[in-house]
C-alpha cells in the first residue's frame, strides 16, 4: 500500500505509520529519493552524528516517524541533514 502524501489534504504526523520507508520520508520532507538515501548513508557512516536517522530492520532501512517530527521541529536539539 503506497503512502499518499500529496493532494488536497496533507496528513498529520499522527496519520503516518510509526516507521516509514526512505522513499516515504523523502516525500514528507519534499526531497528526492536519492537525496534521502544519501542522507541515510551519511547517518550510518557518521554513527548518527549527521544525516537522516534510519534504523535497519533486516536489510531494510526505515525512518521512525518520531525522528521526522523532531527533525522538523524548530526547537529541536538534533542535528539537521546537511544540504
Number of C-alpha atoms within 10 A of each C-alpha: 3 5 12 13 16 11 7 6 8 11 13 8 13 10 9 16 12 13 18 19 16 24 19 21 24 19 17 18 13 12 12 13 15 12 15 22 19 14 22 23 18 19 19 17 12 10 11 15 15 19 23 28 25 23 16 10 8 6 7 10 17 20 22 18 18 14 16 18 13 15 19 13 11 9 8 11 9 14 13 16 17 9 6
